[in-house]
Amino acid sequence: MLKETYLSNLKNLPQGVVRVRVCRPSILAPSEALLDQYKRSEIDWEKYAEQYRLELLASREAYQYLEEIKELAKSREVYLYCYEKDPSHCHRSILLEILKTMGAG
């Protein structure tokens, strides 16, 4: 089962869950350039999400890692985590969408 959380909440997770860091230096983190564009309000959330998906899916290594996470989530509770407390404007929400379209639960 796939879930998400943020760094400061890791201490509250149940024992035995798998924690997957998706912030830097993770291969699943957005590029610095893309994140900077979003933080400087040069692009909106929709454009950021679109560009992040393109970046992520263009990387064979990232795609393979997503496949591994998908398989692991079939038998374990997996938490994607990064710094942002609010997942609605965090790339981990996009990762969850991508993983669900890949058949992860």
C-alpha positions as CSV (number, residue, x, y, z in Angstrom):
1,M,0.0,0.0,0.0
2,L,1.3,3.4,-1.0
3,K,1.1,6.4,1.3
4,E,2.8,9.8,1.7
5,T,4.2,11.9,4.5
6,Y,6.7,14.6,5.3
7,L,10.1,14.5,7.0
8,S,9.0,15.7,10.4
9,N,6.3,13.1,10.6
10,L,8.6,10.1,10.1
11,K,8.8,9.5,13.8
12,N,5.1,8.9,13.9
13,L,5.0,6.1,11.3
14,P,4.4,2.5,12.4
15,Q,7.4,0.2,12.8
16,G,8.3,-1.9,9.8
17,V,7.0,0.4,7.1
18,V,9.2,1.2,4.1
19,R,10.3,4.8,3.9
20,V,11.2,6.1,0.5
21,R,12.9,9.5,0.4
22,V,11.8,11.4,-2.7
23,C,13.5,14.7,-2.0
24,R,17.1,15.6,-2.9
25,P,19.3,13.7,-3.4
26,S,16.7,11.2,-4.7
27,I,16.4,10.4,-8.4
28,L,12.7,11.1,-7.9
29,A,13.2,14.7,-6.8
30,P,12.4,17.5,-9.4
31,S,15.4,19.2,-11.0
32,E,16.7,22.2,-9.2
33,A,15.9,24.4,-12.2
34,L,12.2,23.2,-12.3
35,L,11.8,23.7,-8.6
36,D,13.3,27.1,-8.7
37,Q,11.0,28.2,-11.5
38,Y,8.0,27.1,-9.4
39,K,9.3,28.7,-6.2
40,R,9.9,32.0,-8.1
41,S,6.3,31.8,-9.5
42,E,7.6,31.7,-13.0
43,I,5.3,28.7,-13.6
44,D,2.1,27.7,-11.9
45,W,1.4,24.3,-10.3
46,E,-0.1,22.8,-13.4
47,K,2.9,23.6,-15.5
48,Y,5.2,22.5,-12.7
49,A,3.4,19.1,-12.5
50,E,3.5,18.7,-16.3
51,Q,7.2,19.4,-16.5
52,Y,8.0,17.2,-13.5
53,R,6.2,14.3,-15.1
54,L,8.1,14.8,-18.3
55,E,11.4,15.0,-16.4
56,L,10.6,11.9,-14.3
57,L,9.4,9.7,-17.1
58,A,12.3,10.7,-19.4
59,S,14.7,9.1,-16.9
60,R,15.1,5.3,-17.3
61,E,16.6,5.1,-13.8
62,A,13.7,6.9,-12.2
63,Y,11.2,4.8,-14.1
64,Q,12.9,1.6,-12.9
65,Y,12.9,2.9,-9.3
66,L,9.1,3.6,-9.7
67,E,8.7,0.0,-10.8
68,E,10.5,-1.2,-7.7
69,I,8.4,0.9,-5.5
70,K,5.2,-0.3,-7.2
71,E,6.2,-4.0,-6.7
72,L,7.2,-3.3,-3.0
73,A,3.9,-1.7,-2.3
74,K,2.1,-4.9,-3.3
75,S,3.3,-6.6,-0.1
76,R,4.5,-3.8,2.2
77,E,3.3,-0.4,3.4
78,V,5.4,2.2,1.6
79,Y,5.6,5.9,2.5
80,L,6.9,8.4,0.1
81,Y,8.3,11.4,2.0
82,C,10.0,14.8,1.5
83,Y,10.0,18.1,3.2
84,E,6.7,19.7,2.3
85,K,4.0,19.2,5.0
86,D,1.1,19.9,2.5
87,P,1.0,17.2,-0.2
88,S,-1.4,19.1,-2.4
89,H,1.5,21.2,-3.8
90,C,4.3,18.7,-3.4
91,H,5.8,16.4,-6.1
92,R,5.1,13.3,-4.0
93,S,1.4,13.8,-4.8
94,I,2.4,13.6,-8.5
95,L,4.5,10.5,-7.8
96,L,1.5,8.8,-6.1
97,E,-0.6,9.6,-9.2
98,I,2.0,8.2,-11.5
99,L,2.4,5.0,-9.4
100,K,-1.3,4.5,-9.3
101,T,-1.5,4.7,-13.1
102,M,1.3,2.1,-13.1
103,G,-0.9,-0.2,-11.1
104,A,0.4,0.5,-7.6
105,G,-2.1,0.6,-4.7
